[in-house]
Amino acid sequence: MTLLDGGVMEICRNIQLIPERFFSSNVYVIGESELTLIDAGGPNAGRKYIFREMRSKGVDPRRVGKIIITHAHPDHAGGVPSFLEISEPEVMIHEADARFLKLGGIIPRRLLSDGDVVRVEGCELKVIYTPGHSPGAICLYDADRKVLFSGDTVFAYGIGRFDLPGGSLRALISSLARLLELDIEILLPGHGEVVIRGAMTNIEANYQYALSLTREGGGFL
């Protein structure tokens, strides 16, 4: 992992992290020619911060061809309109969260389902349906590089909130159990620190924490 100017981090080949400062969300940029975003930050984040950081690295935001939204909460999807104002990226989201985007005037061009594959520059991303934080939450898995973009399902040291509308601890536990069936080395969450090696240890610990909440009667991170 290489720290670039302005807080932008190169995670591995063709993957950069832009930490979106207003909502503390992580925005990931995949590719070098046709770019793909994993999440877009909060409202106006593109104009105020993300565009500037991309341009400082010689990257034109108009080259973003795809935006994959891990879930429809505004700190992840609110930045989409900024990109739609300057280009025509293909916006994708799980079908169960699509209606929330539409309420904000964003019409996704592709609705995702569990097991779908999204081909982006340099890799293929498999859609893993992981409800719990939101009804249509997804993770994106690059099996070749053992990379998981986890949205707000699981973080380096915690799990996503499940007390918001559409959230469910039971569903979140089931989703975490699914992730434990994968071979994950690098964990790239929607907030906070990334895990560059040994991510299965973090996911297992967070799964056990979620299970403990069912015994203790609730709580969230």
C-alpha positions as CSV (number, residue, x, y, z in Angstrom):
1,M,0.0,0.0,0.0
2,T,1.4,3.4,-1.0
3,L,0.3,6.7,0.5
4,L,0.0,9.3,-2.2
5,D,-0.4,13.1,-1.8
6,G,-3.6,14.4,-0.1
7,G,-4.4,11.2,1.7
8,V,-5.1,9.2,-1.5
9,M,-3.8,5.6,-1.0
10,E,-2.8,3.1,-3.7
11,I,-4.0,-0.1,-2.2
12,C,-2.7,-2.5,-4.9
13,R,-2.5,-2.4,-8.7
14,N,-5.3,-0.4,-10.2
15,I,-7.0,0.3,-6.9
16,Q,-6.8,3.7,-5.1
17,L,-8.6,4.9,-2.0
18,I,-9.9,8.4,-1.7
19,P,-11.0,9.0,1.9
20,E,-14.1,11.3,1.5
21,R,-13.6,13.8,4.3
22,F,-17.1,15.3,4.8
23,F,-18.8,12.0,5.7
24,S,-15.7,9.9,6.4
25,S,-16.6,7.5,3.7
26,N,-14.2,5.6,1.6
27,V,-14.4,6.0,-2.2
28,Y,-12.4,3.5,-4.3
29,V,-11.2,4.1,-7.8
30,I,-10.4,1.1,-10.0
31,G,-8.6,1.2,-13.3
32,E,-6.4,3.6,-15.3
33,S,-8.2,4.3,-18.5
34,E,-11.9,3.6,-18.0
35,L,-12.4,4.2,-14.3
36,T,-14.9,2.5,-11.9
37,L,-15.9,3.9,-8.6
38,I,-17.0,1.8,-5.6
39,D,-19.3,4.3,-3.9
40,A,-19.3,8.0,-4.5
41,G,-19.2,9.7,-1.1
42,G,-21.8,12.0,0.3
43,P,-23.8,14.9,-1.3
44,N,-21.5,17.3,-3.1
45,A,-18.5,15.3,-2.1
46,G,-17.4,15.0,-5.8
47,R,-17.4,18.6,-6.5
48,K,-15.8,19.7,-3.2
49,Y,-13.2,17.0,-2.7
50,I,-13.1,13.9,-4.9
51,F,-12.8,15.7,-8.2
52,R,-9.9,17.7,-6.8
53,E,-8.1,14.6,-5.5
54,M,-8.5,12.8,-8.8
55,R,-7.3,15.7,-10.8
56,S,-4.3,16.2,-8.5
57,K,-3.2,12.7,-9.7
58,G,-3.8,13.5,-13.3
59,V,-7.1,11.6,-13.5
60,D,-10.0,13.2,-15.2
61,P,-13.3,12.5,-13.3
62,R,-15.1,12.4,-16.7
63,R,-13.4,9.1,-17.3
64,V,-15.5,7.4,-14.7
65,G,-17.5,4.9,-16.7
66,K,-19.1,2.9,-13.9
67,I,-20.2,3.7,-10.3
68,I,-21.1,0.7,-8.2
69,I,-23.0,1.6,-5.0
70,T,-22.7,-0.8,-2.1
71,H,-25.9,0.5,-0.5
72,A,-28.1,3.6,-0.9
73,H,-27.3,5.5,2.2
74,P,-26.5,9.2,1.4
75,D,-22.9,9.0,2.7
76,H,-22.2,6.4,-0.1
77,A,-24.6,7.3,-2.9
78,G,-25.0,11.1,-2.3
79,G,-22.0,11.9,-4.5
80,V,-23.4,10.3,-7.6
81,P,-25.2,13.4,-9.0
82,S,-21.9,15.3,-9.1
83,F,-20.5,12.7,-11.6
84,L,-23.8,12.6,-13.6
85,E,-23.4,16.3,-14.1
86,I,-20.1,15.9,-16.0
87,S,-20.4,12.5,-17.7
88,E,-22.7,9.5,-18.1
89,P,-21.4,6.7,-15.9
90,E,-23.3,3.5,-15.6
91,V,-24.7,3.5,-12.1
92,M,-25.3,0.1,-10.5
93,I,-26.9,-0.9,-7.2
94,H,-28.7,-4.0,-5.8
95,E,-32.3,-4.2,-6.8
96,A,-33.5,-4.0,-3.2
97,D,-31.9,-0.6,-2.6
98,A,-32.7,0.9,-6.1
99,R,-35.9,2.5,-5.0
100,F,-34.0,4.7,-2.5
101,L,-31.8,6.0,-5.3
102,K,-34.8,6.8,-7.4
103,L,-36.3,8.8,-4.5
104,G,-33.2,11.0,-4.9
105,G,-33.7,11.3,-8.6
106,I,-31.0,8.9,-9.6
107,I,-32.1,6.2,-12.0
108,P,-29.6,3.2,-11.9
109,R,-28.8,1.7,-15.3
110,R,-28.1,-1.7,-14.0
111,L,-29.8,-3.5,-11.1
112,L,-27.5,-6.1,-9.4
113,S,-28.4,-9.4,-7.9
114,D,-26.4,-11.9,-5.8
115,G,-23.8,-13.8,-8.0
116,D,-23.7,-11.2,-10.8
117,V,-20.3,-10.4,-12.2
118,V,-19.2,-6.8,-13.0
119,R,-16.3,-6.6,-15.4
120,V,-14.1,-3.6,-14.8
121,E,-10.6,-2.7,-15.9
122,G,-8.1,-5.2,-14.6
123,C,-10.5,-7.5,-12.7
124,E,-13.9,-9.1,-12.3
125,L,-16.1,-8.3,-9.3
126,K,-18.6,-10.8,-8.0
127,V,-21.6,-9.4,-6.3
128,I,-22.2,-10.8,-2.8
129,Y,-25.6,-9.9,-1.4
130,T,-25.1,-9.0,2.3
131,P,-28.3,-7.4,3.8
132,G,-28.3,-6.4,7.4
133,H,-27.1,-2.8,7.3
134,S,-29.6,-2.0,4.6
135,P,-32.0,-4.2,2.6
136,G,-29.9,-4.1,-0.6
137,A,-26.4,-4.0,0.8
138,I,-23.7,-5.7,-1.2
139,C,-20.0,-6.6,-1.1
140,L,-17.9,-6.9,-4.2
141,Y,-15.3,-9.7,-4.4
142,D,-12.2,-9.9,-6.6
143,A,-11.4,-13.6,-6.2
144,D,-8.1,-13.4,-8.2
145,R,-6.6,-10.9,-5.8
146,K,-8.6,-11.9,-2.7
147,V,-10.0,-8.4,-2.3
148,L,-13.4,-7.6,-0.8
149,F,-15.0,-4.2,-1.0
150,S,-17.3,-4.6,2.0
151,G,-19.3,-1.3,2.1
152,D,-20.8,-1.0,5.6
153,T,-21.3,-4.7,6.1
154,V,-18.1,-5.2,8.0
155,F,-15.2,-2.9,8.9
156,A,-11.6,-3.5,10.1
157,Y,-12.8,-3.4,13.7
158,G,-16.6,-3.6,13.7
159,I,-19.8,-4.2,11.9
160,G,-22.3,-1.9,10.2
161,R,-25.3,-0.5,12.1
162,F,-28.4,-2.5,12.0
163,D,-30.7,-0.2,13.9
164,L,-31.5,2.0,10.8
165,P,-34.7,1.5,8.7
166,G,-34.3,-1.8,6.8
167,G,-31.6,-3.0,9.1
168,S,-31.5,-6.5,10.7
169,L,-29.0,-8.0,13.1
170,R,-30.1,-11.5,12.1
171,A,-29.6,-10.7,8.4
172,L,-26.2,-9.1,9.1
173,I,-25.0,-12.2,11.0
174,S,-26.0,-14.4,8.0
175,S,-24.2,-12.1,5.7
176,L,-21.0,-12.2,7.8
177,A,-21.2,-16.0,7.8
178,R,-21.3,-15.9,4.0
179,L,-18.2,-13.8,3.9
180,L,-16.4,-16.4,6.0
181,E,-16.8,-18.9,3.2
182,L,-14.6,-16.7,0.9
183,D,-10.9,-16.4,0.8
184,I,-10.2,-12.8,1.6
185,E,-6.8,-11.3,2.1
186,I,-7.6,-7.5,1.6
187,L,-10.6,-5.9,3.2
188,L,-11.7,-2.5,1.8
189,P,-14.6,-1.2,3.9
190,G,-16.9,1.8,3.4
191,H,-15.4,3.6,6.4
192,G,-12.2,3.6,8.4
193,E,-9.0,1.6,8.0
194,V,-8.4,-0.9,5.3
195,V,-6.9,-4.4,6.1
196,I,-4.1,-5.3,3.7
197,R,-3.4,-8.8,4.9
198,G,-5.0,-11.5,6.9
199,A,-8.5,-10.0,6.6
200,M,-10.3,-13.3,7.5
201,T,-9.1,-12.8,11.1
202,N,-10.9,-9.5,11.2
203,I,-14.1,-10.8,9.7
204,E,-14.2,-13.8,12.0
205,A,-13.7,-11.5,15.1
206,N,-16.5,-9.2,13.9
207,Y,-18.8,-12.2,13.2
208,Q,-18.2,-13.4,16.8
209,Y,-19.0,-9.9,18.1
210,A,-22.2,-9.9,16.1
211,L,-23.2,-13.3,17.6
212,S,-22.5,-12.0,21.1
213,L,-25.0,-9.2,20.6
214,T,-27.8,-11.8,20.2
215,R,-26.8,-13.2,23.6
216,E,-26.5,-9.7,25.2
217,G,-29.7,-8.3,23.8
218,G,-28.5,-5.7,21.3
219,G,-26.1,-2.9,20.5
220,F,-24.2,-1.8,17.4
221,L,-21.0,-0.2,16.1
